[in-house]
């Protein structure tokens, strides 16, 4: 039975490789022009990296990718603040909510502490770079050994090593990571594995070979089955290295946007790729023209016959001409109008617009009015709203679910699950707080209007409930709220909803 299961996983791995092949040429171009330092040799021999930066002449796209990835890190998972919270779900009785809220606040602080002490901020930024460039990124979430400062350990998986497969709806169910390891690394990674004799013999050679190893995490029933095996096994070898079971998959694959029926995501770099390639070519031609202008092309007398096929118009070249002849004479246009810089400026503006650099980048004006700040925040919400919803479902929720599972297995937290009914996730990322601030502003305007209608209208306001709702929307810690209900009098309504809050 284990042998049959391994054969089925091997076939699933083969299907995943075939499913990714149509995307690889597009990924190569995206990496070549937008993220050359991560330009792995997709589809090439395993372990070989290609250098694409030798043909890159324009740095607009790489700079815009860096800025957008940094904006995602600051707006979704800022390392200097807590970007999530845990709160009671809708099925929790009202009498039990205060006690449960205090407990969940403490649990969230503990989880955030493990994230802060780990390498999460470094690795998630690498994932955001891949996400912006090719639209798909994978984060490996492992449990750290006992004794380390954090229970979490993360690694950004290169796109060249990751293969996924899913159902007809585009949901990812199977994860495959193919990596090249030496025999020494293989023994360290899988100490209990029985390696084939041929590998042990090859390890004795001067040059230790690299062996392709596949780690598969496949959805099975209520959990995920883990199997590690050799990608190439000879006849009579099962190739099995290790196997196990996961409650949640350690691989977290998330996408920027996804087309209907597609499994891999699409990125803003793909949208801007025609302009990126054109701008790169324009800069290349400008540099070639500049080199000719600096070094020049020279004419020299020659008694022989001119052969145009042997002429090379390169900087510093000498072109022979017959004695007394004018040599090569360019056709002079009636007027000269250099449009290269105009075209280049337009291309760069479109690239920055597609990669959101002109709208999410740093503020260049030294002074901005309150209205301009609100408009900029609203525009950020509109631009990243759809993407934020996908990342909430594909990145943040699985990330917290696995974090709770690890801490629950270690005994640091009791058995609680993010089911949305008893415990649910509250996003406290800066991007999510923009909408919360808009809701708070609307409520404050309503309070200001109600107080102006007179005492009878003001009696409809529940001050205690309003204050607690405002605290929840603004992310105020529960320990700052009084447990007993204050008197809901009308005297403080006007002070709570002063005119200065109406436009804040």
Protein Blocks (a to p, Z undefined) as FASTA:
>chain_A
ZZmmmmmmmmmmmmmmmmmmmmmmmmmmmmmmmmmmlmccehiaehiacdfklmpcbfkl
mmmmmmmmmmmmmmmmcckbcfbdcdddfklcfklmmmmmmmmmmmmmmmmmmmmmmmkl
mmmmmmmmmmmmnopacdddddddehiabfbdcddddfklpccdddfkopafbdcddddd
dfklmmmmmmmbccdfklmmmmmpmbdcddddddddddehjbccdddddfbdcehiaoia
bdcddfbdfbdcddfbdcehiabdcdfklmmmmmmmmmmmmmmmmmmmmmmmmnopaddd
dfbdcdfklpccdehiacdddehiabjaddddfbdcdfklmmmmmmmmmmmmmnommmmm
ccfbfbdcfklmmmmmmmmmmmmmmmmmmmmmmmmmmmmmmmmmmmmmnopaccdddehl
mpccddfbfklmmmmmmmmmmmmmmmmmmmmnojklmmmpcfklmmmmmmmmnopafklp
cfbdcdddfklmmmmmgfklmmZZ
